[in-house]
Amino acid sequence: MNVELPFAPVDTIIRRNAGELRVSADASKELATRIQEHGSELAIDAAERASEDGRKTLMAEDFGVGTVVNKNDLELPVAPVDRIARLEIDDRYRVSMDARVALADILEDYADNVARAAAILAHHADRRTITDDDIETYFSLFE
């Protein structure tokens, strides 16, 4: 699977949750892959909601978001999130700007939660670096 999301903003999200820990490049890559998979699944569900309402355009409310944050307050860039949203849905759907920002906000919260847990796992393992193993362990424990 080609990862649409750049690793740099994902690395930034991990680092803001890592405290004094270092972050491996593999950890950023693994989390970016997981974010993409989750975003794609959310978009499929949102497309189903839009279809039920007779729409071809995904809206923020299709992602369960009532108030959309300012996109400048997000670390994840909106353009790659738009591509993630379109990965598994039919080409006949459009994704509104508010829906893109809402999805980016959801995915950033998701990434923060995973990164916080990965930092705890790295501390528990008495390591100074968050690795892809910490990300994978989080998902094996909580999925």
C-alpha positions in Angstrom: 0.0 0.0 0.0 1.3 3.4 -0.9 1.2 5.8 2.0 -0.4 9.1 1.0 0.4 10.9 4.3 3.9 12.5 4.6 5.9 11.2 7.5 7.1 14.6 8.8 3.8 15.7 10.4 3.3 12.2 11.8 6.7 12.4 13.3 5.8 15.8 14.8 2.7 14.3 16.4 4.6 11.5 17.9 7.3 13.8 19.2 4.8 16.1 20.9 3.6 13.0 22.9 7.1 11.5 23.4 8.5 13.8 26.0 12.3 13.1 26.2 12.1 10.0 24.1 13.5 9.8 20.6 11.3 8.6 17.7 12.5 6.2 15.0 11.6 6.8 11.4 10.0 3.3 11.3 7.6 4.5 14.1 6.5 7.4 12.0 6.0 5.3 8.9 4.0 2.7 10.9 1.8 5.3 12.4 1.3 7.0 9.0 0.2 3.7 7.6 -2.2 3.1 10.5 -3.7 6.6 10.2 -4.2 6.1 6.5 -6.0 2.7 7.1 -8.2 4.3 9.8 -9.0 7.3 7.6 -10.0 5.2 4.7 -12.4 3.2 6.9 -13.9 6.3 8.3 -14.5 7.6 4.7 -16.2 4.4 3.7 -18.6 4.9 6.6 -19.1 8.6 5.8 -19.9 7.7 2.1 -22.5 5.3 3.3 -24.1 8.0 5.4 -24.1 10.4 2.5 -25.7 7.8 0.2 -28.4 7.2 2.8 -29.1 11.0 2.6 -29.1 10.9 -1.2 -25.9 12.9 -1.5 -22.7 12.5 -3.4 -20.7 14.9 -1.3 -19.2 13.9 2.0 -19.8 16.5 4.7 -18.3 17.0 8.2 -21.4 15.6 9.8 -20.9 12.4 7.9 -17.8 12.0 10.0 -19.8 12.8 13.2 -18.3 16.3 13.5 -20.6 19.2 14.4 -18.0 22.0 14.6 -15.0 22.0 12.3 -11.7 23.3 13.6 -9.5 25.8 11.7 -7.3 23.8 9.3 -4.3 25.9 10.3 -4.6 24.5 13.9 -3.9 21.0 12.6 -0.6 19.3 12.1 -1.8 16.9 9.4 -2.0 18.5 6.0 -5.5 18.5 4.4 -4.5 17.5 0.8 -3.1 14.1 1.7 -6.1 13.5 4.1 -8.3 14.2 1.1 -6.5 11.5 -0.9 -6.8 9.1 2.0 -10.5 9.8 2.1 -10.8 8.9 -1.6 -8.7 5.7 -1.5 -11.6 3.2 -0.9 -14.7 5.1 -1.9 -16.3 5.3 -5.4 -15.1 8.1 -7.7 -18.6 9.5 -7.8 -18.2 10.9 -4.3 -16.9 14.4 -3.6 -15.3 15.4 -0.3 -16.2 18.9 1.0 -13.4 21.1 2.5 -15.1 20.9 5.9 -15.2 17.1 5.6 -11.5 17.0 4.8 -10.6 19.2 7.8 -13.0 17.2 10.0 -11.3 14.0 9.0 -7.8 15.5 9.5 -8.9 16.5 13.0 -10.2 13.0 13.8 -7.1 11.4 12.4 -4.8 13.8 14.4 -6.6 12.9 17.6 -6.3 9.2 16.7 -2.5 9.7 16.1 -2.1 11.6 19.4 -3.8 8.7 21.3 -1.6 6.1 19.7 1.6 8.2 20.2 0.8 8.7 23.9 0.4 5.0 24.3 3.5 4.2 22.3 5.5 6.5 24.6 4.2 4.6 27.6 5.1 1.3 26.0 8.6 2.5 25.3 9.0 3.7 28.9 7.8 0.4 30.1 10.3 -1.5 27.9 13.0 0.8 29.4 13.9 2.2 26.0 14.8 5.8 25.0 13.3 5.5 21.5 9.7 5.0 20.4 9.8 2.3 17.6 7.4 0.8 15.2 7.2 -2.2 17.6 5.5 0.2 20.1 3.0 1.3 17.5 2.3 -2.4 16.5 2.1 -3.4 20.2 -0.5 -0.7 20.8 -2.7 -2.1 18.0 -2.2 -5.7 19.1 -3.4 -4.8 22.6 -6.3 -2.6 21.7 -7.8 -3.9 18.5 
